[in-house]
């Protein structure tokens, strides 16, 4: 087993910088498209053999140092009782968005082993086959709440913020239910065999720092404390570069960093007691190989002061990305960081 990724999570010395890519199993890979052409996205998530197959594809093709379970952050939300659909044009849709106390009280906190058994089955298949660590994941409570309250993606998050400000007790009750679900969900993934977990807070960056602290942070802290010592936790607050001093209070082992900040500045803001993950602009992969190498060098250099570094993009790989450039990225990271 190549455990370079896990060593970096723990801040131990590694002989090179491990790398994986957010959304590494996905549409930019013809091999993924082939599987996906036969089934819809939710069926793919719910069929352990297929989910395992597409999770392994990037490990074989790109030679990344970790696999991430193929699923979606909205899978447990569906299990909480909301009707979920993925539309090609609009992305995820959640019907009957949560706007009042009746809707909140109807939601269930899930027991993942019973309610989404296919996730744990995919994990069990994967750990038998992989020669690299497996990352499990969940959405963060705030990010999941935005989807549940808005009914899908959003531009200004007015419904979410209105609930936060006008009925904070209701918003808190919703966040409590989601947090219980996330803890159970991540614990079940760890019990099934994942080696680390990532908490995706894709919409944390729409909050002002003061609201992030008041309405989002404590729930992430609760999740991190519940999992402490069980598996390394990566917390990724997208668009959070302007509030990294607050983000670090989440207490995670590793902090994901997007590309809007110089990695050296991020390391400085996060302090010396955590590892960092990131932070190449995903669009760099549309550049020439020399540019990719140059930018990889810059990120590696910027992360030198961190307790540990896991190389990644600053957000998910884009569907239009040439596969050969993703391969070149992984090669460049391995070669340029070799010590
Ligand atoms: O990283 C991986 O390779 C594992 C798989 C993974 C998916 N979604 C597969 C997916 C992970 C970790 C996610 C997390 C996820 N899902 C997030 C957090 C990460 C981020 O991007 O900020 C969010 C916000 C979602 C919700 C979601 N799922 C959206 C907004 C969309 C539509 C946009 C899009 O890219 O199509 C999805 C669909 C989705 N999730 C796809 C994949 C591969 C595309 C579905 C398809 O094959 O058509």
Boltz pocket constraint, residues with backbone or C-beta under 6 A from the ligand:
constraints:
  - pocket:
      binder: B
      contacts: [[A, 21], [A, 22], [A, 23], [A, 24], [A, 25], [A, 26], [A, 27], [A, 36], [A, 41], [A, 68], [A, 69], [A, 70], [A, 71], [A, 72], [A, 73], [A, 74], [A, 86], [A, 91], [A, 92], [A, 137], [A, 153], [A, 200], [A, 202], [A, 238], [A, 316]]
      max_distance: 6.0
